[in-house]
Amino acid sequence: MNVVEVANGNGYTTGGIAVTVSSSSQTSGTYKLVLADATLTASGGSIGPFRYLTLVDTTPTSPLKPLIGWWDYGSSITLADGESLTVDFSAADGVLQIA
């Protein structure tokens, strides 16, 4: 399986957008990770086409950038110059729950 990244430029930087942890908690044996929303804005041209967004952990070196999750938009999309896409990570449910 190959992963293809959209081209660097027009508001997108190779390697993606850094997301920050808003909170993490463990209650009754369930761990929940909450991330701050991430926004990608096309600037100076379009970004895409792309269909999937992936969330990877860039910290470890082995395995390198393990996959945490992905989102499928169902078909390819392109952000035109000035358009934005916001990934709305749920504060209530978190991006990840492990029980």
C-alpha positions in Angstrom: 0.0 0.0 0.0 1.3 3.4 -0.9 0.4 6.7 0.8 0.4 9.7 -1.5 0.6 13.1 0.0 -0.7 16.2 -1.8 1.9 18.5 -3.1 3.6 21.0 -0.9 2.4 24.6 -1.5 -0.6 26.8 -1.6 -1.1 26.7 2.2 -0.2 23.1 2.7 3.2 22.0 4.0 4.5 18.5 3.4 4.1 16.5 6.5 0.7 18.0 7.3 -0.7 20.2 10.0 0.4 19.8 13.6 -2.4 19.3 16.0 -2.3 19.9 19.7 -3.7 17.9 22.6 -6.5 19.8 24.4 -6.9 17.2 27.1 -6.5 13.6 27.9 -8.1 11.7 30.7 -8.8 8.3 32.1 -12.1 7.6 33.8 -13.4 4.2 34.9 -10.8 2.4 32.8 -11.5 4.4 29.6 -8.8 6.7 28.2 -10.0 9.7 26.1 -7.8 11.9 23.9 -9.2 15.3 22.8 -7.4 17.4 20.2 -7.8 21.0 19.2 -9.5 21.6 15.9 -7.2 21.8 12.8 -7.8 24.1 9.8 -6.3 23.9 6.4 -6.7 27.0 4.2 -5.7 27.2 0.5 -3.7 30.3 -0.2 -2.2 31.3 -3.5 -3.8 28.4 -5.4 -5.7 25.2 -4.8 -4.9 22.2 -2.5 -5.8 18.8 -3.8 -7.4 16.8 -5.0 -7.6 14.6 -1.9 -10.1 12.2 -0.4 -8.6 11.1 2.9 -7.1 12.8 6.0 -4.9 10.8 8.3 -3.9 11.3 11.9 -0.4 10.0 12.7 1.9 10.2 15.7 5.1 11.8 14.4 7.0 11.2 17.7 8.2 7.6 17.5 10.9 6.5 15.1 9.9 2.8 15.2 7.3 2.3 13.9 7.8 5.5 12.0 4.6 7.7 12.1 2.1 5.1 13.3 -1.4 5.6 12.0 -4.0 6.7 14.7 -7.0 7.1 12.4 -8.3 8.4 9.1 -11.3 10.2 7.6 -12.8 9.3 4.2 -14.7 12.1 2.5 -16.3 9.6 0.1 -14.9 11.3 -3.0 -12.0 13.5 -3.9 -12.2 17.2 -2.9 -10.1 20.2 -3.8 -9.8 23.4 -1.8 -9.9 26.4 -4.1 -7.8 29.5 -3.3 -9.2 31.0 -0.1 -11.3 28.0 0.9 -10.8 26.3 4.3 -11.4 22.8 5.7 -11.7 22.5 9.5 -11.3 19.1 11.1 -13.7 19.4 14.1 -12.4 17.0 16.8 -15.2 16.4 19.2 -14.5 17.7 22.7 -17.2 15.5 24.2 -16.2 12.2 22.5 -12.6 12.9 21.8 -10.7 11.7 18.7 -9.9 8.4 20.4 -11.3 6.4 23.3 -9.7 3.2 24.5 -11.5 1.1 27.1 
